[in-house]
Amino acid sequence: EKKPLYPPVVPSLSSSSEATKKYKKQLVRQKIASLESPKDKITALLQANQSSYVLYPIGRRYNIHIYQQWVTRTAVVKELPEAITNTPVEEGFDQVKSQVMDLILQERYYMRRN
C-alpha cells in the first residue's frame, strides 16, 4: 500500500466557509477524542463552547468607569504595591529598558517580514 506523498488538503482556518466550519468541528472532536480521562474531556467540551465578548468603550460619560469595573471585575487601588515602591529607580529602569529593547527589535523584525 502506497502512502501519499503530500499532506491532505485542508480548508483555511481563517475563512468562514462551510468547509472551514466542518473542519474546525472535526479538529475539536479529534482533540477531545485523544484525551484520556473523562474529566479532561468534559473540561475540553466546556472550553470549546465558551463564547467571549469584546467590551468597546461606550463613550465619555462621567460614571462609565464604574460600569467598566463591574463588567471586567477589576478594582482601582489608591497606592502602588510595595514591591514597586521599594525598588530603586536605577534597578527598575535597567529591567524595563532591556524589555523595551527586546520588544522594539521584535516589532521591527515582524514589520519587515510582513
C-alpha positions in Angstrom: 0.0 0.0 0.0 1.4 3.4 -1.0 1.3 6.3 1.4 0.5 9.7 -0.1 3.5 11.9 -0.7 1.7 15.2 0.3 -0.2 16.1 3.3 -4.0 16.3 2.9 -5.6 19.5 1.6 -7.5 21.2 4.3 -9.5 24.4 4.2 -8.1 27.7 5.6 -8.9 28.2 9.3 -9.3 31.9 8.8 -12.1 31.8 6.3 -15.8 31.5 7.1 -16.8 28.8 4.6 -18.9 25.7 5.4 -15.8 23.5 4.7 -13.9 25.5 7.3 -16.6 25.2 9.9 -16.8 21.4 9.4 -13.0 21.2 9.6 -12.9 23.2 12.8 -15.5 20.9 14.3 -13.6 17.9 13.2 -10.4 19.2 14.9 -12.3 19.8 18.1 -13.7 16.3 18.0 -10.3 14.8 17.4 -8.7 16.8 20.2 -11.5 15.6 22.6 -11.2 12.0 21.5 -7.5 12.0 22.1 -7.9 12.9 25.7 -7.7 10.1 28.2 -9.7 10.9 31.3 -13.4 11.8 31.4 -12.6 14.9 33.4 -10.3 16.2 30.7 -12.9 15.5 28.1 -15.6 17.4 30.0 -13.2 20.4 30.5 -12.4 20.4 26.8 -16.1 20.3 25.9 -16.8 23.2 28.1 -13.9 25.2 26.8 -15.0 24.6 23.2 -18.4 26.0 23.8 -17.3 29.2 25.6 -18.1 32.4 24.0 -16.2 35.6 24.5 -17.2 39.2 24.4 -15.3 42.3 23.4 -16.1 45.4 25.5 -15.8 48.5 23.5 -15.7 51.9 25.2 -19.2 53.4 25.4 -18.2 57.0 25.4 -17.1 59.8 27.6 -19.7 59.6 30.4 -19.0 60.7 33.9 -19.8 57.4 35.5 -18.6 54.9 32.8 -15.6 53.8 34.9 -17.8 52.2 37.5 -19.6 50.2 34.7 -16.3 49.1 33.1 -15.0 48.0 36.5 -18.2 45.9 37.1 -18.0 44.3 33.7 -14.3 43.4 33.8 -14.4 42.6 37.6 -11.5 44.9 38.4 -10.7 47.2 41.2 -8.8 50.5 41.4 -6.3 50.9 44.2 -5.1 54.2 45.6 -1.4 53.1 46.1 1.2 51.1 44.2 2.2 47.8 45.6 5.2 47.7 48.0 7.3 45.7 45.6 7.2 48.6 43.1 7.6 51.5 45.6 10.6 49.9 47.4 12.5 49.2 44.2 15.4 51.5 43.4 14.8 53.5 40.3 18.1 52.5 38.5 17.4 48.8 39.0 13.9 49.1 37.7 15.0 51.2 34.8 17.5 48.6 33.7 14.9 45.9 33.8 12.4 47.9 31.8 15.0 49.1 29.3 16.0 45.6 28.4 12.4 44.5 27.9 11.6 47.6 25.8 14.6 47.0 23.6 13.6 43.4 23.0 10.0 44.5 22.1 11.3 47.1 19.7 13.6 44.6 18.0 10.7 42.1 17.7 8.4 44.7 16.2 11.0 45.8 13.7 11.6 42.2 12.7 7.9 41.4 12.2 7.2 44.6 10.5 10.0 43.9 7.9 8.7 40.4 7.4 5.2 41.5 6.7 
